[in-house]
């Protein structure tokens, strides 16, 4: 698996999990907390994918 694929997979998985997290406490997936956590999850996923590719 190439480095680009790992980074993209990390971004997709991280942003999906981060966006879904607010639904655990009753917020919408499209609320402000959902958007912020989706961004944080995506960035964290990119970082983890990058570290795994090295």
C-alpha angles and dihedrals in degrees: 000000000000126000092248091055092050092049092048092047090050091050093050095045094043096049092045093052093043092050093048095049097082091059088069090070096037103266124131122260087239097050123116091260090051092053093046094047091046089055093047091047091049093051092046090048091052090051093049092046090051093049092048091052094057 
